Amino acid sequence: MAKRTQKAGATARFGARYGVSVRRNSASALAKKSRKYTCPVCQYQKVTRKSVGIWHCNKCDYTFAGGAWEPFTRASDANSRIMRRSVEGATTADMAYIAQQAALDYERSLSESEEE
């Protein structure tokens, strides 16, 4: 006899309970939690979750805090960008000002070359 439904995967234990969308969201969260991620230090795919928000690299023994389901969240990505800019010495407003000045200098150089 042929199968009539797709395989349920990790959420098969719920049976027909809780609804399809809840089981689907649960399956994606469980998959994110259990997969291996790239280590920010040694760049190997050896980072696993120890507990909620605690991530550990099995190669270089680096332990760090992250999200509940993934080690790197959107907020942590934004934070790292801000930290990188502050270390490099430029804020977003500074970068906009620098770009504006570069554009003005370029326009001046074009107008000077046309005059000559």
N, C-alpha and C positions, 0 to 999 in steps of 0.2 A: 504494500500500500504506500502511496506517495506521501511525502511530507507536505503539509499545507501552510506552514509558517516558517519564518526564518529562525535560525538558531538564536537563542536568547543570550548566550555567553555568560558573563559573570552575574547577570541579574536573573538567571533561571531559577534561583532559589526563592524569588518572590512569587513565582507562579503567575496566576492571572490577576494578582492583587495590585493595587495602587495606580494603575493606568499606564498607558504606553509612554507618555511623555516623561513621567516621573522615573520610570525604569530606564529610559534612554538617557536622561540627565545623570542618573546614578551610575550608569555604565561608563559614561564619559569621564565622570569624576574618579571612578575606580581605576580606569585605564591611565589617567594622568598621574594618579597617586603611585601606581606600581611600576611605571616605566622608568628607565634609566635616563639621566640627563647629563649634559656636558659640564665638567668641572670648570669653574672660573679660573682655577690656578693651573692645573696640569693639562687642561683641554681634552681629557679622556672622557668617554661616556661611562662613568662609574659612579655617578651621584645617585644615591637612593635616599628615600625618606626614612628617618628614624622614628619620628613622632610628629605631631601636628606642628608645622613650621620649622622643624629641625631637619636639616639635610646634611648628608655625610658622603664624602668621596672615599671609596674603598681602595683607591690607588695611593693617593698622597695623604690620607687621613685628615683632610681639611673638613672642618665642620662649620656650618654657617646657618643663619636664619633666613627663611624664605617664606613663601606663601603656604597655605594649608594644603593645597593640591599640587602646586607647581613651585619649583624653587625660585623662579623669577616671575614677578607679577608686572603689570603695567606700571604700577606706582614705583616699583623698584627700578624699572628701566628709566623712568623720568628722573628719579633721584640720582641715578648714576650719571645721567647727562648733566644735571645741575652741578654735581660734585666735580665732574671733569672740567666744566667751564670755569668753576671757581678756582680750581687748581691751576688751570691755564691762565687765569687772571682776566677773563672776559665774561661779562654777563650777557644776557640776551639783548638788553638795550645797547650795550657797548658794541655788540656784533652788528646790530642794525645801523648804528652810527658809523662804524667802520665801512660797512657796505655802501652807505649813502655817500661818504667822502670819496670812496674809490670810484663810484659812478660819476661824481662831479669832476674828479681829476681826469677821468677818461674823456668826458665831454670837452673839457678844456683842451686836452691834448689833441682831440680831433679838430676843434675849431682853430687851434694854432697851426696845425699842419695844413689846413685848407687855406689859411691866410698866406702862408709861405708859398 
